[in-house]
């Protein structure tokens, strides 16, 4: 669930904002100049780890 945060609240509760983005999807932060979308994106694995796995690459490995 997306929540709308005021900038001051988001700054004071940044860990909650990031956790909410990871668990529930993008979070919106509003300040006087506009809005920000806080979005969690899974980090892909590095090439060293990718090529150290045995067998052929599968879809989603990259």
C-alpha positions as CSV (number, residue, x, y, z in Angstrom):
1,X,0.0,0.0,0.0
2,X,1.4,3.4,-1.0
3,X,1.5,5.9,1.8
4,X,2.0,9.7,1.4
5,X,4.6,11.1,3.7
6,X,5.3,14.7,4.4
7,X,9.1,15.4,4.0
8,X,9.7,16.1,7.7
9,X,8.0,12.9,8.8
10,X,9.8,10.9,6.1
11,X,13.2,12.3,7.2
12,X,12.5,11.5,10.9
13,X,11.2,8.0,10.0
14,X,13.4,7.1,7.0
15,X,13.8,3.5,8.0
16,X,10.0,3.0,8.1
17,X,9.7,4.7,4.7
18,X,12.3,2.3,3.2
19,X,10.8,-0.7,4.8
20,X,7.4,0.2,3.6
21,X,8.7,0.6,0.0
22,X,10.2,-2.8,0.2
23,X,7.2,-4.5,1.7
24,X,4.3,-2.6,0.2
25,X,5.5,-0.8,-2.9
26,X,6.3,2.8,-3.8
27,X,6.0,5.5,-1.1
28,X,5.3,9.1,-1.9
29,X,7.2,11.9,-0.1
30,X,5.8,15.5,-0.5
31,X,7.8,18.6,0.1
32,X,7.2,22.2,-0.9
33,X,8.9,21.8,-4.3
34,X,7.2,18.6,-5.5
35,X,6.9,14.9,-4.8
36,X,9.3,12.0,-4.7
37,X,8.6,8.4,-5.3
38,X,10.6,6.0,-3.1
39,X,10.8,2.7,-4.9
40,X,12.6,-0.5,-3.8
41,X,14.3,-2.4,-6.5
42,X,16.0,-5.8,-6.0
43,X,19.7,-5.7,-6.7
44,X,21.0,-8.1,-9.2
45,X,23.9,-10.3,-8.3
46,X,27.4,-9.5,-9.4
47,X,29.1,-11.2,-12.3
48,X,31.6,-13.0,-10.1
49,X,28.7,-14.7,-8.2
50,X,26.7,-15.3,-11.3
51,X,29.5,-17.1,-13.1
52,X,30.6,-19.1,-10.1
53,X,27.3,-21.1,-10.2
54,X,27.5,-24.4,-12.0
55,X,25.3,-25.2,-15.0
56,X,23.8,-23.0,-17.7
57,X,22.3,-19.6,-16.9
58,X,18.6,-19.5,-16.5
59,X,16.1,-16.8,-17.3
60,X,16.1,-14.3,-14.4
61,X,19.8,-14.9,-13.6
62,X,20.7,-11.6,-15.4
